[in-house]
Amino acid sequence: MTTDGPRPWWNCRHSRIRAQWPTRLPGIRFCARGTLTYQAHANIKAGGTATARAAARLALDELGRGITQNHMPEQLTTAQESLTLAAAHWHTPKDAPGLWLKAHITLLLTEQDENRAQRYQDAIREVTLQLAQEHERRERFRQAVFNSPDATRIWWLDRHLDALESLDWDLFKEKILPLVGAADDIQSNAERIAHTLLYVWEKLGNDPGQHARFTTTVRTVLDQMGWNDALAWPALGEPSAADSTESVRDDGAEPHPVAEVGTAR
């Protein structure tokens, strides 16, 4: 609590202060030098001059430590200004009623502690720079390699140019491609569709009836969905563009006519 000061002023006492108060960095301290001025009421004076002086010095020590411990060594000027604002005017400590005090204190750092603080700052700066460089490297890598599925495939292929026999595309699709966020990757979707169609084709085998039923089923689905123009599926009884009406079977026998099958329901 700030007051106008004790009365009478000639009863005030003075004490030289030399102390060390902690900084926010463990092991490094501010050196405090200055003058403490104080005056005590009768209840404190009853213990004698030494008691009054001890109470004043403890109150100032608590005030100073509370300020300096929140500042790094390089914040010496800020700590000094905060201490000046808190201690330069008459006030009564909260836990010491009947005691007035003020102080003019200068904070310093010893050369040894300055060097320690500088080494700490250099170490922090080096670690921060390393982390920033690592972050930049990863960000550039992500932009260059994982920007698109095609770029990622090229990177994966380039890593295995010296050992193409060990190139594992299944591992790529399972572990690497998801990192691209390529859920709508056209090539991947096309590959899945191609695998599905290949599976169906292998199931159809060489049975013309199976081929005809499959074609009929697909055309029926497209008709019901209104997608007649989606694919140019050959009409029943019509040869596809890839087939000839006089094609010869693999075994050299004459081809059998494909019987028309009714529309699947």
N, C-alpha and C positions, 0 to 999 in steps of 0.2 A: 504494500500500500504506500503510495507516494504522499509525503507531507511537506509542509513548508520548512521543516527542519527543526532540530531541537533548540531549546532555549535554556539557559543563555549559551551563546556560541563558545564562550571561553572555557566551558566545561568539556568541550570535545577533546578527544584523545586521538593520536595518530600512531600508525604502525606501518613499518616497511613490509612489503609483501614480496616474497620470492617463492614461487610455487611452480609445479608442473601439472598441467591439466591434460587429460587425454584428448586425442583427436578421434575421428571416426575410423581411422586406420589403426588396427592393433599394433602396439609397440612403438608408435610415434606420438610424441607429446608436444604441446605448446608450452613454452616457458613464459610464465607470468611474472612481470616486474612492475612495481608501482607502490602507491600509498593508499592505505586504508584509513578513513576517518570515521570515528564512531562515538556514540554517547549512549549510556545505559541509564535506565530508571533505577530507583532505589532497590527494587527487589533483585535486580541483577548485580548492582553495586555491593549489595550485602555480602556477596561472595568474595569481594576484593577486586583489585585492579586486574589481576591475572585472569579471574573468571570472566570479567567483562571483555577483556581482550580475546580470550579463547572463544567466547560466544560470537563475537564479531568476525573473527577469522574463519570460524567454521561456517557461518552464514555466507560469507563471501566465497569460500571454497565451494560450497554447494551451488551457489549461483553460477560461478565460473565454469565448473564441471558440466553443469546442465546445458550450458551454451556450447562449449568447445567440443564436447563429445558428439555433437551433431554435424560437425564440419570436417571435411577432408583437409589434409595439410595444405594443399594448394588453395584452399579457401581461407587462408589466413586473414586477408583483409575483411572478408565478410564476418568472420568470427570476431575480429577486433571491433567492428562497428556495432555488432549486436551486443557485445559486452559493454561498450561505452554507453549505449542507450539504456541498458539495464542497470548499470552501477554508478553512473556519473552523478546522479541526483540523490538527495536524501530519500530514504525509504525505510520501512520497517519490514524485516523478513516475516513471512507468514507464520513460521513456527517459533518466532522469538519476539513476542509482544514486549514492549518496553525497551527495545533496542533500535537505535537509529544508526544507519551507516551509509556511507558512500565511498567510492573508490575510483581512482584513476589508474588503470592498469594497461600496460603495453604487452602484447603477445608477440613472441618470437619463436623461431625454429632454429635449433642448433644446426651447425653445418652437417653434422653426422645424420641428423634426422632429415634434413633437406636431401641429402644423397640417398637415403633409404627411400624417401617418398618418390624421388626421381626414378630410381630403379623400379619401383612398383609401377609407376606410370608407364615406363618404357615396356615393362612386361605386359601390362594390360593392353597397350597400344599394339604390340606385336601379335598378341592372341586375337585381338579384334580384327586386325588386318588379315590374319590367316583365315579367320572365319568368314570375313567378307569375300576374300578371294575364292574360298571353297564354295561359298554360296553362288558367286558369279560363275565359277566353272560349271557347277551343276545346272544352273539356269541356262547357260549357253548350250550345254550338252543336251538338255531337255528340248530346247528350241530347235537344235540342229537334227537330233536323232528321233525324238518323239513328237515332232511336229505333225507328221502324217504317217499313215501305215506304210506307204511306199518308201519313205525315207528310212523308217525303221527296218524294213526288209533289206534295203541296200546296206545299212550298217551291219545287220546280222550276217549277210552274205560276205561282206568285206572282212569280218572277223574270222571267217572260216576259209578264206581263199587258199591258204596253205594246207588245208585238211578238209577238202570238200566231202570226203567220205564220212566225216564225223558231223556233217551238217544235219541238224535235227530240227526239222520244221514243226514237228508236233510239239516239241519243247518251246519253240518260239511262239506258237499260237497259244499255248497254255500259260506261259510265264511272262513273255515279253509284250506281246501284242495288247493285252489288257491295259498295260501302262499307257498306251497311246489314247485310251478312251475311245477305241474304234469299234464301238458297238454297231455303228452303221457303216462299217468299212465295206465298200462295194465288192472288193476282191474277195474278202473273207466270206461275205454272204453268197457271192457267186460260187465260191468253192464248195460251200455247204450244199447249195442247190445242185451243183454238178455231181457231188458225191451221192446225193439222194437219187438223182436221175440215173446215175450209173448203177446204183443198187437195183432200181426198178428194172433197168434194161437187162441186167444179168439174170434177174428173176424170170423175165419173159423168155429168155433162151431163144431157141430157133423155132418155137411153135407159132405158126402163122395165126392160129386162132387166138392165142394170148395177145399177140400184137394187135389184132383187130379189136378185141374186147377193150384193151387199154386205150386205144385211139378213140373208140366210141365213148368210153367213160369220160375221157378228158373233154371231148367235144360237147358232151351232155352237160358237164359242169360249167363249161364256158358259156353255153347257151343259157343255162338257168341263171347265171350271174350277170348276163347281159354283156359278156366280154367276147363277143363273137369275133371281134377284130383284134383280139389280143395276140393270137398266134395263128399263123396260116396252116392250121392242121389240115392234112389231106382228107378229102371226102371219102366216104366208104366206097370201096371198089376202085378208087383212083390211086395210081402209083404216086409215091412221094418223089420229090425232085432228085433225091439221091438214088432212087431205084429205077430199074428199067423193067418194062413189061415182059421182056424176054430174058430176065436175069437167070443165071444158071446157079444152082446150088453148089455148095462147096464140094459135094461128093460127085459132081458131074452129072447128076440126074436132072431130068426136066423139072422145072418148077411146078408145084401144085397150085391150082387156083385158090385164092383166098375166098372162103365162103362169107357172104354178107351176114352180119349179125344184127339183130334188131336193136333198136335204141334201148340202152339200159335205163331202167326205172329206178 
